[in-house]
Structures are given as C-alpha cells and as structure tokens.
C-alpha cells in the first residue's frame, strides 16, 4: 500500500471518529496494516498496542482488547503518523467531554536491563513508564496498586515505575506528547508470562487471568485520572467498572445463545430425580431406616457425550471481554459437570460428580437438613 493510500485510509477513519464519537456513538473501524479501533462511547482513556515490526509477539494484543476504548495497529514506520493522528483526534473530542485523555500503551517486556539478573518466567511483572507530570498525581499510585494486586498461581506481580521523557515501545516512535495538561500518555511493559519463552506458544488460561486482572488495574487508574480532570457538566463516575464495555459484541451474543440452547436441551433436575421416591421412602422407613432403597430414574432420551461434544465446541475464546468470558467458561464447566453426572446416574460416580458440581455442604447446611428431617418425622408422627 502506497503512502497516499495509507493517508487516505486514515483520513476516512478520522472522519468517522469526528462524526460518531462527537455524538457519543459506538465506533468500530479497521485500520491500515490489519489494525482495529473500538470505541464503545466517549471515555477518558484509550488503550493502544502496536505489533512489533519483527512480529512474534503472540498474545500481547489481547491485553488491550479487554477495554471499551482500544486501538491496535501495525508498528511499521509507515503507519505511525496516521495512528498518531487518530489518537490526537480522539483526544480533542474527549477533552470537550471529560477535560483530558489518558493514552495507555502496552507492550511485551522481553528486554533485560544491563546487569539485571534473569527474571522468573512464571512471575507476573510490569514496568510502568510515566512522564514527570502533575496530571498523574493520583493516577500512578492507583495503577501501581492495581498492578501489585495481580496474582498468577498465587504469585504476586513485580511492579517497577520508571520516569521517561518519551512513552513508546522499544524502537517505536511515541504516538503522543508524554505530558500535556489535557493529553497524557503512560506505558505498561508486561512480562510475557502468558506464552512460552522458547516457542511463543500461548498459555490461554494464564492469558485470560492476566487480561481480567490487568483490566481492573487499568480501570482503577483511569478512575483516579478522571477525578482530576472532569469538567463541570460531566457527572462523577460512581465506580471504576463504569469504564468497562457497556455492550456485548456479536461474538459474545452468539456464545450466550449457544450455551442457552445447550442448557435447554436437557433437564438435569428432572432426570436426576428418582421416579419411585414415595415407594423408596416407605421401604426405607419399613426397614427401620437401616437399609438403603433401590432408586429408579427416567431413561435419558439423549446421549450426554454428544451434547458435551457440542458444549465444548462453543468458541468462548472469541469473547473479548474477560469478565464475560470468565462467566461463559464457568457456565460451560457447570453444564459439562451436569452432563457427566447424568451419564453416571444410579452409580457411585454420581455422588462425586455432584460434589464437583455443587461443592461439599457446609456445617450450617447439614444442620438445616437435619432440622428438616426431624420436623418431617415429627409431623408424620402427629398425623
């Protein structure tokens, strides 16, 4: 693609930003160089990721797509000016509403400083690059605290803050001035614990956990930032989670629909309830409550294994929002455990599947069950 073509494409994106963001409308646009811009609404921040020109940065882009305002793009030199113009346009519009914009650029921290000892690859770590800027008085402490709260496999993150004149990944030009009164940039270099250092293969569970926790840290920092820059006509946000996505993308809606259809395709309670409950109780009572009765169940009109195959083909990994993806994964596992239990109904395996599904009953719940049984027996005696 020639330089005039690239500039023309960026001009069209900038025109769309002017048109839609100024009216607080949702915007999604493809950028030159296989990039993407998503703006859910007017928000006081923008998360940015640029693919290194040399490539090989598996998984890092997913760290920004958790947010309601993000841009990812190619790090090739011919796109830098256009990306900078897009960010500048967003900043100008947001300043009218929130008073300021915080640009947060994220990249993988693969480099060791001179003389630094090798770092544990399994321990999460972050380097914050920030300008010497009064506008970040409360923002930096909030970001540091949020990142220090990140845990992976019970291991706390290492967090280091460095003052920088220019905020950009190694070898890349800065997209914005590091510190203006109403347009401020921060950099977060993330230790790539979400992939193999040798092969670059992703660790998806680690990546999902890191995405979810990093999103919380970023929103807490932006929440602190807005407290310093909000304009009079803009009401103070009640909670940092108000900065998250407000709409479910198509991939999320499709996953939700597929899981709902699978959930409705079988009735767990109906088929796990004995059909001879009354007779079984009478037999149990006649034995002096010493001999367990035989329970009979309805035959299953479906094969749980086939439904389970369909269940785990639902592409939950396509959902960008980490909180929503976490909920979908939890529901997927719950349905899978129900299908496992139905497959082993009438066997000792059903008991253990039920424990996996519902957990071990606590003492309070056991006492409540005992009380119900005692009152039921007393009621039978009185009648």
C-alpha positions in Angstrom: 0.0 0.0 0.0 1.4 3.4 -1.0 1.8 6.3 1.4 -1.1 8.3 -0.2 -3.4 5.3 0.1 -2.4 4.8 3.8 -3.1 8.5 4.5 -6.4 8.4 2.7 -7.5 5.3 4.7 -6.6 7.1 7.9 -8.4 10.2 6.8 -11.6 8.1 6.4 -11.1 6.7 9.9 -10.6 10.2 11.4 -13.7 11.5 9.7 -15.7 8.6 11.2 -14.2 9.4 14.6 -15.3 13.0 14.2 -18.8 12.0 13.1 -19.6 9.3 15.7 -17.5 10.0 18.8 -18.6 13.6 18.9 -22.2 12.3 19.1 -21.2 9.7 21.7 -21.9 6.8 19.3 -20.2 3.5 19.2 -17.4 3.2 16.7 -15.6 0.2 15.2 -13.2 0.6 12.3 -10.5 -1.4 10.6 -7.2 0.4 10.4 -4.5 0.2 7.7 -2.0 -2.5 8.5 -4.5 -5.0 10.0 -5.4 -2.7 12.8 -8.6 -2.1 14.7 -10.2 0.8 16.5 -13.1 0.2 19.0 -14.7 3.0 20.9 -17.9 2.0 22.9 -18.6 5.6 23.8 -16.9 8.7 25.0 -14.4 7.6 27.6 -11.4 9.4 29.2 -8.8 6.9 28.0 -7.5 4.9 25.1 -5.5 1.7 25.3 -3.1 1.1 22.4 -1.0 -1.8 21.2 1.4 -1.8 18.2 2.6 -5.0 16.7 6.5 -5.0 16.6 7.8 -4.8 13.0 9.7 -8.0 13.6 6.5 -9.8 14.6 6.5 -12.8 17.1 4.5 -11.0 19.8 1.9 -13.7 20.4 -0.9 -12.8 22.9 0.1 -9.2 23.8 -2.6 -7.7 21.6 -5.3 -9.4 23.7 -4.2 -7.4 26.7 -5.9 -4.2 25.2 -9.0 -5.8 23.7 -10.5 -6.1 27.1 -11.3 -2.4 27.2 -14.1 -0.3 25.9 -11.7 2.0 24.1 -8.8 0.4 22.4 -6.7 0.6 19.2 -4.3 -2.0 17.9 -2.2 -1.5 14.8 0.9 -2.3 12.9 4.2 -0.9 14.3 5.6 -0.5 10.8 7.0 3.1 10.4 4.6 4.0 7.5 1.6 3.7 9.9 3.0 5.7 12.9 1.9 9.2 11.7 -1.6 8.0 10.8 -2.1 6.2 14.2 -0.9 9.4 15.9 -3.4 11.5 14.0 -6.2 9.1 15.0 -5.2 9.3 18.7 -4.9 13.1 18.5 -8.4 13.4 17.1 -9.9 11.2 19.8 -8.1 13.3 22.4 -9.5 16.5 21.1 -13.1 15.2 21.2 -12.7 13.6 24.6 -11.3 16.7 26.1 -14.5 18.5 25.4 -16.4 16.0 27.5 -14.0 14.7 30.2 -11.4 17.5 30.2 -8.5 15.2 29.4 -7.5 11.9 27.8 -5.1 9.3 29.2 -3.4 7.2 26.5 -2.1 3.9 27.8 0.2 2.0 25.5 1.0 -1.7 26.3 3.8 -3.8 25.0 5.7 -7.0 26.0 8.7 -6.6 28.3 11.1 -9.0 26.7 14.2 -7.0 27.4 16.6 -7.2 30.4 18.3 -4.0 31.6 22.1 -4.1 31.6 23.3 -6.1 34.6 19.8 -7.3 35.5 19.5 -10.9 36.7 17.2 -13.3 34.7 13.6 -13.0 35.9 11.4 -15.9 36.9 9.2 -16.5 33.8 6.2 -17.6 35.8 6.1 -14.5 38.0 4.0 -11.7 36.5 5.8 -8.4 36.2 5.1 -4.8 35.0 7.2 -1.8 34.2 5.3 1.5 34.2 6.8 4.2 32.1 5.5 7.6 33.1 6.4 11.2 32.4 7.2 13.7 35.2 3.7 15.1 35.1 1.5 16.8 37.7 -1.6 15.4 35.9 -0.7 11.8 37.1 -0.6 12.7 40.8 -3.2 10.2 41.8 -3.2 8.1 38.7 0.2 6.5 39.1 -0.3 5.3 42.7 -3.7 3.8 41.6 -2.0 2.0 38.7 0.8 0.7 40.8 -1.6 -0.6 43.5 -3.8 -2.2 40.9 -0.8 -4.0 39.2 0.6 -5.1 42.6 -2.7 -6.8 43.2 -2.2 -9.1 40.2 -1.7 -12.7 41.1 -1.0 -15.7 38.9 -1.0 -19.1 40.5 -0.8 -17.4 43.9 2.4 -15.4 43.0 2.2 -11.6 43.3 3.4 -9.4 40.5 6.6 -7.3 40.5 5.9 -3.7 39.7 8.5 -1.0 38.8 7.9 2.6 37.8 10.4 4.5 35.6 10.3 8.1 34.6 10.5 8.6 30.8 10.6 11.6 28.5 9.0 9.7 25.6 6.4 6.9 26.1 6.7 4.2 23.4 7.8 0.5 23.0 11.4 -0.1 22.2 12.2 1.0 18.6 8.9 2.7 18.1 8.2 6.5 17.9 5.9 8.0 20.5 2.3 8.4 19.4 1.6 11.5 21.6 3.4 14.0 23.7 4.1 12.3 27.1 2.7 15.1 29.2 0.3 17.8 28.2 -2.2 19.3 30.6 -5.1 17.5 28.8 -3.4 14.8 26.8 -1.2 12.4 28.9 0.4 9.1 28.0 1.6 6.1 30.1 3.4 3.0 29.1 3.0 -0.5 30.6 5.6 -3.1 29.7 4.2 -6.5 30.6 6.3 -9.6 31.3 5.0 -12.1 28.8 4.3 -15.0 31.2 1.3 -15.9 29.0 3.5 -17.6 26.4 6.4 -19.9 26.1 9.8 -18.1 26.0 11.2 -20.8 23.7 8.3 -21.4 21.2 6.0 -18.5 21.7 3.1 -20.9 22.2 0.3 -19.3 24.3 -0.9 -20.4 27.7 -4.6 -19.5 27.3 -5.7 -19.9 30.9 -2.8 -17.7 32.1 -3.6 -15.1 29.4 -7.3 -15.0 30.4 -6.4 -14.5 34.1 -3.9 -11.8 33.3 -6.3 -9.9 30.9 -9.0 -9.9 33.6 -6.7 -8.6 36.3 -4.9 -6.1 34.1 -8.3 -4.6 33.0 -9.2 -4.0 36.6 -5.9 -2.2 37.3 -6.2 0.0 34.2 -9.8 1.0 35.1 -8.8 1.9 38.6 -6.0 4.1 37.3 -8.3 5.8 34.8 -10.9 6.3 37.5 -8.3 8.2 39.6 -7.3 10.2 36.5 -10.9 11.3 35.8 -11.2 12.7 39.3 -8.6 15.3 38.5 -9.8 16.3 35.0 -13.6 16.0 34.9 -15.4 19.1 33.6 -18.4 20.6 35.5 -21.1 19.2 33.2 -19.8 15.7 33.4 -21.1 13.7 36.4 -18.5 11.9 38.5 -18.5 8.1 37.8 -19.7 6.1 40.7 -17.3 3.1 40.2 -14.3 2.2 38.2 -16.2 -0.7 36.5 -18.3 2.0 34.8 -15.3 2.4 32.5 -15.7 -1.1 31.1 -17.5 -2.2 27.9 -21.2 -1.4 28.0 -22.3 -3.6 25.1 -21.9 -7.3 24.3 -20.1 -7.8 20.9 -21.6 -10.2 18.4 -19.2 -13.0 19.4 -20.5 -12.7 23.0 -24.1 -12.8 22.0 -23.6 -15.8 19.8 -21.8 -17.7 22.6 -24.5 -16.7 25.1 -27.2 -18.0 22.6 -25.3 -21.3 22.0 -24.9 -22.0 25.7 -28.5 -21.2 26.4 -29.7 -23.6 23.7 -27.5 -26.4 25.1 -28.7 -25.7 28.7 -32.3 -26.0 27.5 -31.6 -29.2 25.5 -31.6 -31.4 28.7 -33.3 -31.2 32.1 -30.8 -32.0 34.8 -33.2 -31.9 37.8 -35.9 -34.0 36.1 -33.6 -36.8 35.1 -31.7 -36.8 38.3 -34.9 -37.1 40.4 -36.0 -40.7 41.2 -39.4 -41.8 39.8 -40.1 -44.0 42.9 -39.4 -41.5 45.7 -42.5 -42.3 47.7 -42.2 -46.1 47.5 -38.4 -45.8 48.2 -39.1 -43.8 51.4 -41.7 -46.3 52.6 -39.2 -49.2 52.1 -36.6 -47.2 53.9 -38.9 -46.5 56.8 -40.1 -50.1 57.0 -36.5 -51.3 57.4 -36.1 -49.0 60.4 -34.1 -46.6 58.3 -31.3 -49.2 58.1 -31.4 -50.4 54.5 -31.0 -48.1 51.5 -33.8 -48.5 49.0 -33.2 -49.0 45.2 -33.9 -45.8 43.3 -35.1 -45.8 39.7 -34.6 -43.0 37.2 -36.1 -41.9 33.9 -34.1 -43.2 30.9 -32.2 -40.4 29.1 -33.6 -39.5 25.7 -30.2 -38.2 24.6 -26.5 -39.1 24.7 -24.7 -36.8 27.2 -21.4 -37.4 25.4 -22.8 -35.9 22.2 -24.2 -32.9 24.0 -20.9 -32.4 25.8 -19.1 -32.5 22.4 -21.3 -29.7 21.2 -20.8 -27.8 24.5 -17.1 -27.7 24.3 -17.2 -26.6 20.6 -18.7 -23.3 21.7 -16.0 -20.7 20.9 -15.8 -18.9 24.3 -12.2 -17.9 23.5 -13.6 -15.5 20.9 -15.2 -13.3 23.5 -13.0 -10.2 24.1 -14.4 -9.1 27.4 -12.5 -11.1 30.1 -15.2 -10.9 32.7 -17.9 -12.1 30.3 -15.5 -14.9 29.0 -14.9 -16.0 32.6 -18.7 -16.2 33.2 -19.2 -18.2 30.0 -16.4 -20.6 30.9 -17.9 -21.1 34.3 -21.3 -21.9 32.8 -19.6 -24.2 30.2 -17.9 -26.2 33.0 -21.2 -26.3 35.0 -23.1 -27.8 32.1 -20.3 -30.2 31.5 -20.4 -31.4 35.1 -24.2 -31.8 34.9 -23.8 -34.0 31.8 -21.1 -36.1 33.5 -23.4 -36.6 36.4 -26.3 -37.7 34.2 -24.1 -40.2 32.4 -23.3 -41.8 35.8 -26.7 -41.6 37.4 -27.5 -44.5 39.7 -23.8 -45.2 40.3 -21.3 -44.1 43.0 -19.8 -41.8 40.4 -23.0 -39.6 40.5 -22.2 -38.7 44.1 -18.7 -37.4 43.3 -19.9 -35.6 40.2 -22.5 -33.8 42.5 -19.7 -32.8 44.8 -17.7 -31.4 41.9 -20.8 -29.5 40.7 -22.2 -28.2 44.0 -19.3 -28.5 46.4 -19.2 -30.1 49.9 -22.1 -29.0 52.1 -21.0 -26.8 55.0 -22.0 -27.5 58.6 -24.8 -24.9 58.6 -26.4 -26.5 55.6 -26.1 -30.0 57.1 -27.7 -28.8 60.3 -30.6 -27.3 58.3 -31.1 -30.6 56.5 -31.2 -32.4 59.9 -33.7 -30.0 61.3 -36.0 -30.5 58.2 -35.8 -34.3 58.6 -36.6 -34.1 62.4 -39.6 -31.9 61.8 -40.8 -34.1 58.9 -40.7 -37.2 61.2 -42.4 -35.3 64.0 -45.1 -34.2 61.6 -45.7 -37.7 60.4 -46.0 -39.0 64.0 -48.6 -36.3 64.9 -50.7 -37.2 61.8 
